[in-house]
Amino acid sequence: MSESEFAASAIEKISVARARILEQLGQVIVGQSDVIEELLICLMSRGHCLLEGAPGLAKTLMISTLSKVLELSFSRIQFTPDLMPADITGTEIIEENKSTGSREFRFLQGPLFSHVILADEINRTPPKTQAALLEAMQERTVTVGRVRHELADPFFVLATQNPIEQEGTYPLPEAQQDRFMFKVFVKYPTFDDEFEIARRTTAKQSVKLEPVLTAEELIELQSLVRDVPVSDHVIRYAITLVRQTRVGEPGIPEFVKEMLAWGAGPRSVQFLILGGKARALLNGRTHVSTDDIQALAKPVLRHRIVLNYGAESEGVSADDVIDRILQETPAKEDQLTSDARFQKIFAS
């Protein structure tokens, strides 16, 4: 198969899958198009996603519906202060062999052994249990005793955080938030969307969801994402955005020095480019543009930069800082490479 034939085949497969997924989700979920798009990009990139929003915004419904549409196994874990690591990873029990009368250990799988994991209110559980989940996300395995158990493939964790009622919670440290590809804000619906929600959910309705992809087909699409080419200029642009968040590095803007205490690491660049590849394919293109990087800058960077006390006291958000960095970073190659400030960044 030639490169052009491969490109056409990849675009067709991804486009058809995207259209069918959106059609099925639309039967249950009203609005939230930006959130759904970012979830799909994350899924196609083999990443994990952190969702933050007020209660009652259909975060759980959205994720469970997505798992049904993709014909994937689904587990919902409600995180509570008394949840232990073994409650999510599984545990070994002693079982008697009735034929021999001997006793032997048998591993009982926990809810992590599913394709799609909804970690509901992850900030409600102690760090020890949070760490067990995040280790599974990174390694895609669970070790109990001396035995390592492989998790399902694909393996997709969506964790939710409630931005209110922070008393008695255990906020995720920045290093652990870095494990998530995206941090997505789920906002209140528009008036028209809320009108449709009220109309649908207070009347009789019968929704029959049809599976769109199997696990094997999803893995195939995920491998296509890695094959999307990306130019040196787009990589350079992504790195430039990320390096401008690092306080103390040469070439960063003055406002960054005044507002940030800590910047994003190399994983940000990896996720920007991977996400850009997935977004390009989902939008019918076989090349990544700087527009893709710009569109994903906030979900990738907002949980990886740390505001200092002065910025927080003035009500500045991470998104405000990212917006300003985007505004002051030219997307055109000649403007980016010829600017003296960015030359300092390239030389660092």
N, C-alpha and C positions, 0 to 999 in steps of 0.2 A: 504494500500500500504506500503510495506516494505521500509526501508531507501535506499536500493540498487535500488529498482524499482523506487522510487521517483527520485533518482540521475540520473538514465538513462533517465527518462521521461523529467526532467528539461534540461539535456544536449541536448537531441534531439530537444526539442522545441526551445531552444535558438540558437542552431547550424543551424537549418533549417531557422529560421527567419534571422539570420545574413547573411547566404549565399544568400538568396533571396534579402535582402536589398542591399548588395554589388553588386549583379547582376544588379539590377535596377539603382542604382546610377552610375554604370559604363557606362551606356548608355549616361549619360550627363556629369559626372565629370571625368576628366582625372587625374590620379595620386592622390596625397594628401591622401595616404592610412593611414598614421599615424594620420592625422587630423580626418579622418572619423572614425577610430577606437576609438579615444578619445571622439568623439561626441557620439558614440553608448554607450560607457561605462558610460558617463555622463547621457545619456537618460535612460538607464536601472537602474541607481542608483537614479533616481528622483532628479538629481542635475541640476544646471544651468551652463552655459559655457560662458567665456569671450574670444573672438577671437581677435587676434591682427595681422595685416598684412597690407602690402601696398595695395593701390587701384588696382582693376583689377585682383585679385587672386581668383575670383569666390566664395567669402565668402557668398554673398547673394544667388547666384544660388545654392550652396551646401545645404543651409538651407531650401530654398523653395522646392527643389527637395526632400529632406528628408521628409518634411511634406506631400508631395503628395504620396510618397512611403508608408508612414505609415497611409494614409487616415485620416490625422488630419487637423483640421482647422488651417489656417495660417494667421498671421497679420504681416505686415512690418511697423515699425514706423521709419521714418526718423527724427532723433533728430536734432533740430535746436535751436539757441539761444532764439527764441521767443516761444518755445513750453511750454505750461502750463500743470500742473498736470491733470486738467480736460480733456485735449486733449487726454490723454491716458487711464484714468480710466473711463471716462464717466461723464455725468452731468444730473441733474434733470431739466426738463422743465415743464412749466405750460401748460396743455392741457385741452381744453373744451370738456366736455362730451355732445355730441350732443343730446342724449336722455333726459337728465335731465337739461341741460343748465349750470350745475355747473362746476367749474374749479378744477382741481386736478393735483398733481405732478405726472410725469411719468419719470422713469429713462431710459435714453438712454445709452446703453452700449458703452464703448470705445473699442479701438482695443486690450486692454489687455484681453478681453473675448474671447480668442482663445486658442487652445491647444499649438501651437508653435508660439512664439513671436520673431521676429527679431528686436532687438533694434539697429538700424544702427547708428554708430558713437555716442555712448552714451556719449562720452566726449565733444560733441558739445552743450549740453543743460545744463542749470543752475542746481545747486544742488537741488533745490526744486523739479524739475521734476525727476531728478535722484532718489531722495529719495522716491518719489511716486512709481516708478517702483520697487525699492529694497524692499519696504515694502510689495508690492504685491508678490514678489518672496518668501519672508520669511513666510508671513502669509497665502498666497494663497487665500486672500480675499481682497476686496476693500470696504472701508467705505465712503459713500457719505451722507452727512447730519448725520442722526442718524441710518441709515440703513446699515447693513453689507451685501455685495453681495459676494457669493461664486464664485470663478473662475473655469474655466474648469479643468477637471482631465482626463488625465495627463496635466500638465502645465510645459512647458519647455521654458526657456528664453535663447536666444543666443544673446549676445551683442557684437558688433564689436567696435574696437578702431583703429584709424588710427595713426600709430607711427610717421608720419611726419606732417608738418604744425600744430605745436602745439600752434601757436598764436591764442588768442581768444577762447581757449578751457577751459573746466572745468574738469581737471583730477579727476578720482574717488579717494576719500580718501582710505587709506588702510583698514579701518574698513568696508567700503562699498564693496571693492573688495573681502573681506573675505566671502561675501555672495555667491560668485561664487565657485562652486566646483573645476573647472579647469580654468586655463588661458592657452590657446593654441596659439602657434605661427604658423601662416600660411605663409610658405616660398615660394620663387619663384620656379617654376617647373624645373625639370631636362630638359636637351636638348631634349631627346626623348619625354618627356611628352609635352613640348612646341611645338614640331614638330607635334604631334598628335592633339593638340588643334588648331593649325593653319590650319591643313588639314580639321578637322571636321567643324570648325566654318565658314569657307569661302566657303563651298560647301552646296548644298541642303541637308537637312537632315530632316527626319521625325521620331521623337521619341515618342513612346507610352508607358508611364509608367503604370505599373500595381500595384495596392495597395497590400501591403504584409501583413500588420497588421491593425486591427481596434483598436480604443482607448481601448476597453474592453480587447482585447488580449494583448495589450502592458502593461496595468495595471497588468494583470496576470503574465507576465514575470518579471515585476518589483518586484512583491511580491516574486517570486522564488529567486531573488538575495539575499534577506534578510535571506533566509533559508540556504544559503551556510555556512557550518561550517568553523571556523577559529581557529587555534591552539593558545595557550597562547604565544608560542615563536614568532609567526608572529605579534601578538598584541604588544608584548614587543619590537620587532624590529622596528615596526612603531613608537612607542612612543619614542624610543631611537633616531631615526632620527630627530624627531620633537624637542625634548628637547635639542638637540645639537645646535639648532639655537637660543636659548634664552640666550642672554648676561647676565652675572652675576650669572647664575645657576652653580652648581657644576658639574665638569666632562666634561665641554665643551672644544673643542680644542682651542689652542691659536689663530689659524688663524681666528676663528669665532669672538673672542674678538676684533681682529684687523680690521675686515671687516664689521661686522654687527652692526647696531644701534638698531634693534628690531627683535624679533623672531616670530615664528608662534604659534598660539594658539591651544587649544584642538580640534577645528573643523577640523584642518588639519588631526589629527589622525582618526577621524570619516570618513573623505572623503577618506583617504588612504585605510582604511579597506573596506569600501563600494565599492570603485572603484576596489579594489583587488578582491572582490567577483564577481563583474560583469565581470571583465576581465577573471577570471578563467572560468566562465560559457561560455563566448563567445569563449574561446579557448578549450572547451570540457573537462574541469576539474571541479570536485565538491569540491575542496579544494583550499585554498589560500596559495600561497608560497611567500617567500621573493622576488622572481623574480618579482611577480606582484607589490609588494610594491615599488621595485626599479624602475620599468618601469613607475610608476605614480608619483614618487617623484617630478619631475620637474613641470608637470602641476598643481599639488596640492600646492606646496610650493613656486613657483617663484613669486607669487603676494602676499605672506604672510610674506616675510622677507624683511627688509629694510636695504639697504646698507648704510654705513656711508660715509662721504665726502671723506675720504682717499681712500676707495675702488673705489668709482665712479671716482675720479680723475685719478686713475691708469687704468681705463677701465675694471675693474672687473665686471662681470654680476652676477645676482642671480643664474643663471644656473651653473656658475663656482664654486660658493660656494657649491651648492647642489652636484655637481659632486665630490668635494673633501670630503664632509661628507660621501657620499656613499663609496668612496674608503677606508676611514679610519674606517668604521663600519663593522665588520665581520658579515656575514649572518648566519654562523653556530652557533647553540645554545651554544655548549660548549665553543667556543671562545668568544662569546658575554658575557656570564655569568661569565666567569673566569677572564676577564680583570678588573684590579683594577679601571681604569677610568670609565668604564661603571657601576661598582658596586656603585660608587658615585652617578651616575644618578639614579639607581634603589632605592637607599636609600634616595634620596631627596624628 
